[in-house]
Each structure stands twice: as structure tokens, then as C-alpha cells.
């Protein structure tokens, strides 16, 4: 019997499947993520308004306001919008940590990690340092004082859902303000380029023209030369000249040629071609660099000389706690310290004598300190329940402060609750970040499996 098209069951889309399997925890995370972004802009507004009342110190408040908006508020807003509107599949572009489209992917490599390092080092490139507090400070001083820093760190961009495995660079004029640089990502197992071409590594090569201010993100960053094809060809030519065994294959029009902008607002021009460096005949003698807890390639050995499989879905195997989680714990400890100090001052002001109401309030305050301290410990151990609980507590404080501000005219200044509000908003931003969420979810799922 023939059936009408309406009688056939329709296959569900990926979006429908995700909606049907979304847990309560995921919905809470989405709500916290958005609420934290709104709270960051509110904090910027409070700092801006507070600055108008302090005359000569206004510029100090303005700097803090700019830092909050540029490095907390706008990045969170970008993450929310790009999650909705920017495609999350390979389109030949990297992404920033905020989710904005970054530099074009313009170089491919066939060969092992050892062969890639050998080819780059022989060609005179320097392996860039990892981004740490020390390397970031050294980079800032090198730019300001125009000092040489041959292995200056390169900012993180994301491909396959993770940051680059490593980067190489060449300084120009003895200052990191101008430099050639290229980031490399190891491709997931079995992954193919559009058209079915297999590669082991993908990279983005750009030339930094200067360090400056971006009106697009309001952040201090490097500005790049818009013609990225020139830098792409420079990298390829330098490798071919120094490595006689290396070859190159050109994929014509692997992506559409375009004029666009990257995540920092810099213009980009490319013809859409992709040169593939063939390095499988290069003799590898270079030692593999230590990845500081990030393992992406099976050429690296883990503890006990056991090979680690490549990352199948672009997720790094992170053995260290993410910085966001540590920052959240430090902010929580700052909040706890303030609560303890306030309780001690309240106790001293009353001479140790409390009525039933005052004693009850003090007991609740001390109990909350103990509970929050326990939650911080469990968050650092990777508990997702503890992370959600701290997010609820921080949100409750911010909502209560907001109600007092908007409906009851309670001022928020440095003399009362502005510092505490800032700490709670900072903790909310850190705990609702993707890094903190993925870490605690992975830890919790491991405990359930065991």
C-alpha cells in the first residue's frame, strides 16, 4: 500500500536531538553563562558611575572599567552571540577564545610531529614559548622597551575545538612587535579536508606588523598584515629552501577567496589556495618539545612509555586544572575572607553580646563560610555539583544586590558592596566558563564510570 509523504517518519535534525537530550545541568550552565555576561556589563556600569564621583582618581576607575568591559564583558557577549550565529564546523578559519572567526587556515602539512619540528628549526624558525604569567610579562616588557624576545609566546586561536598545539616565529628588527609567526594543529584521526584530501597538520601563518589597540575588541593585541597569502608563501619557501627533501603540493581554491576581518578586527585578503608541505621524506632529528600537560599526538609518550592515542574529536586531554577554575577558587577565598572579617568586626562592635536575632545571623554567616569553603575544595577536585552550587550562591548574592540597587535605592560603592559584588561576578564568570564546565563534567563522568 502506498503511503503519503506525511505518513513517513521524519528524521530528527542534530539540533532537535540536542534539545531532546539536554539535561537540567546544561540548561543551568547556559543560564549562568548568559547571566554572568550581563553581570559583567552591570559591573562596568557601576565602576563607570563610581568614577564620576572621585574627581582626580576618575582615570583609575576608568582603567578598571575598560578592563572589565574589554576582558570580561565583551568576550562573554561574543561567546553568546557566536554560539548562536557562527558555524561550528570547518570553514577554513580559526576561532578566537571568544568564538569570533580568526585568521585563515592557509598551510597544510603531511608528516610526523618530529619531521615538522625538524623542518621548521632547520629553516631558522624559533619555537614560541607557552603563554604563562612569566612569558606574558616578558613579552609586554619586550614590546614596551623594544627588546628582543626570540621565543615570545603567540596568542591562542582555536581549531577542532582546541588551541594550537605549538607555534613558531621569526622576529623582525629585534622586537616582538613585528614578527612572522605560524600556529600548528594536529588533525583528528580520520579527518579529511573538503574534497577528501588527507593531511596530518593544519596551520595559520600571519605577519604581525605592530602591537596596538583594537577598536573591535577594545583589547591590546598584535595587528597583522592583511595579505595573509604573502606570509603563507614566505613560510613555505623558507621550509623548501632549507629542507631539500621537502616538497609542496598546491590545492587550488580549497576555500573561497575573500576579503574579511579576523577576531581582532584586522582586514584579511586571501586567494583561497592551500599549499601542502610534504615532509614525510625529511629525516627527523629534532627532539619533541614538552607540552605541559597537553597531549595531542601519538608520537608523544605518556607515563610508563605508553602511547597516547590522538584526540578523536578535537578535545585536548587536560591533566591540569584550568586557570579559570583556579581563579574562581581564589576569588571564592577572597569572598570567604571578607565574610570572616565582617563577622569578626560585628562580634567586636557588639562586645561579644548578641540577642537571639543577632546571634542567629552570625551563626548563619559562619555556617555559610564553612559550606562555601567545602564547596571550593570539591570544585578544585572536579565536582560539577559543587561548581553549580557555587554558581547558585554567587548568582543569589548578585540578584539580591541588584534588587537592593534598582528597587530600594541602595548605593553600591567601594565603601559597601562594590568589592564583594566584583568578586562574586568574577567567580561567576570563571565558573561558568567552558574550561571550568568541561573539566568538572569530565571529572564527574569519570567517577560515574568507575
C-alpha positions, 0 to 999 in steps of 0.5 A, spaced: 500 500 500 502 506 498 503 511 503 503 519 503 509 523 504 506 525 511 505 518 513 513 517 513 517 518 519 521 524 519 528 524 521 530 528 527 535 534 525 542 534 530 539 540 533 532 537 535 536 531 538 540 536 542 534 539 545 531 532 546 537 530 550 539 536 554 539 535 561 537 540 567 545 541 568 546 544 561 540 548 561 543 551 568 550 552 565 547 556 559 543 560 564 549 562 568 553 563 562 548 568 559 547 571 566 554 572 568 555 576 561 550 581 563 553 581 570 559 583 567 556 589 563 552 591 570 559 591 573 562 596 568 556 600 569 557 601 576 565 602 576 563 607 570 558 611 575 563 610 581 568 614 577 564 620 576 564 621 583 572 621 585 574 627 581 582 626 580 582 618 581 576 618 575 582 615 570 583 609 575 576 607 575 576 608 568 582 603 567 578 598 571 572 599 567 575 598 560 578 592 563 572 589 565 568 591 559 574 589 554 576 582 558 570 580 561 564 583 558 565 583 551 568 576 550 562 573 554 557 577 549 561 574 543 561 567 546 553 568 546 552 571 540 557 566 536 554 560 539 548 562 536 550 565 529 557 562 527 558 555 524 561 550 528 564 546 523 570 547 518 570 553 514 577 554 513 578 559 519 580 559 526 576 561 532 578 566 537 577 564 545 571 568 544 568 564 538 569 570 533 572 567 526 580 568 526 585 568 521 585 563 515 587 556 515 592 557 509 598 551 510 597 544 510 602 539 512 603 531 511 608 528 516 610 526 523 610 531 529 618 530 529 619 531 521 615 538 522 619 540 528 625 538 524 623 542 518 621 548 521 628 549 526 632 547 520 629 553 516 631 558 522 624 558 525 624 559 533 619 555 537 614 560 541 614 559 548 607 557 552 603 563 554 604 563 562 604 569 567 612 569 566 612 569 558 606 574 558 610 579 562 616 578 558 613 579 552 609 586 554 616 588 557 619 586 550 614 590 546 614 596 551 622 597 551 623 594 544 627 588 546 628 582 543 624 576 545 626 570 540 621 565 543 615 570 545 609 566 546 603 567 540 596 568 542 591 562 542 586 561 536 582 555 536 581 549 531 577 542 532 575 545 538 582 546 541 588 551 541 594 550 537 598 545 539 605 549 538 607 555 534 613 558 531 616 565 529 621 569 526 622 576 529 623 582 525 628 588 527 629 585 534 622 586 537 616 582 538 612 587 535 613 585 528 614 578 527 612 572 522 609 567 526 605 560 524 600 556 529 600 548 528 594 543 529 594 536 529 588 533 525 583 528 528 584 521 526 580 520 520 579 527 518 579 529 511 579 536 508 573 538 503 574 534 497 577 528 501 584 530 501 588 527 507 593 531 511 596 530 518 597 538 520 593 544 519 596 551 520 595 559 520 601 563 518 600 571 519 605 577 519 604 581 525 606 588 523 605 592 530 602 591 537 596 596 538 589 597 540 583 594 537 577 598 536 573 591 535 575 588 541 577 594 545 583 589 547 591 590 546 593 585 541 598 584 535 595 587 528 597 583 522 598 584 515 592 583 511 595 579 505 595 573 509 597 569 502 604 573 502 606 570 509 603 563 507 608 563 501 614 566 505 613 560 510 613 555 505 619 557 501 623 558 507 621 550 509 623 548 501 629 552 501 632 549 507 629 542 507 631 539 500 627 533 501 621 537 502 616 538 497 609 542 496 603 540 493 598 546 491 590 545 492 587 550 488 581 554 491 580 549 497 576 555 500 573 561 497 577 567 496 575 573 500 576 579 503 574 579 511 576 581 518 579 576 523 577 576 531 581 582 532 578 586 527 584 586 522 582 586 514 584 579 511 585 578 503 586 571 501 586 567 494 583 561 497 589 556 495 592 551 500 599 549 499 601 542 502 608 541 505 610 534 504 615 532 509 614 525 510 621 524 506 625 529 511 629 525 516 627 527 523 632 529 528 629 534 532 627 532 539 619 533 541 618 539 545 614 538 552 607 540 552 605 541 559 600 537 560 597 537 553 597 531 549 595 531 542 599 526 538 601 519 538 608 520 537 608 523 544 609 518 550 605 518 556 607 515 563 610 508 563 612 509 555 605 508 553 602 511 547 597 516 547 592 515 542 590 522 538 584 526 540 578 523 536 574 529 536 578 535 537 578 535 545 585 536 548 586 531 554 587 536 560 591 533 566 591 540 569 586 544 572 584 550 568 586 557 570 579 559 570 577 554 575 583 556 579 581 563 579 574 562 581 577 558 587 581 564 589 576 569 588 571 564 592 577 565 598 577 572 597 569 572 598 570 567 604 575 572 607 571 578 607 565 574 610 570 572 616 572 579 617 565 582 617 563 577 622 569 578 626 568 586 626 560 585 628 562 580 634 567 586 636 562 592 635 557 588 639 562 586 645 561 579 644 553 580 646 548 578 641 540 577 642 537 571 639 536 575 632 543 577 632 546 571 634 542 567 629 545 571 623 552 570 625 551 563 626 548 563 619 554 567 616 559 562 619 555 556 617 555 559 610 563 560 610 564 553 612 559 550 606 562 555 601 569 553 603 567 545 602 564 547 596 571 550 593 575 544 595 570 539 591 570 544 585 578 544 585 577 536 585 572 536 579 565 536 582 560 539 577 555 539 583 559 543 587 561 548 581 553 549 580 552 550 587 557 555 587 554 558 581 547 558 585 550 562 591 554 567 587 548 568 582 543 569 589 548 574 592 548 578 585 540 578 584 539 580 591 544 586 590 541 588 584 534 588 587 537 592 593 540 597 587 534 598 582 528 597 587 530 600 594 535 605 592 541 602 595 548 605 593 553 600 591 560 603 592 567 601 594 565 603 601 559 597 601 558 592 596 562 594 590 568 589 592 564 583 594 559 584 588 566 584 583 568 578 586 562 574 586 561 576 578 568 574 577 567 567 580 561 567 576 564 568 570 570 563 571 565 558 573 561 558 568 566 558 563 567 552 558 574 550 561 571 550 568 564 546 565 568 541 561 573 539 566 568 538 572 563 534 567 569 530 565 571 529 572 564 527 574 563 522 568 569 519 570 567 517 577 560 515 574 564 510 570 568 507 575 
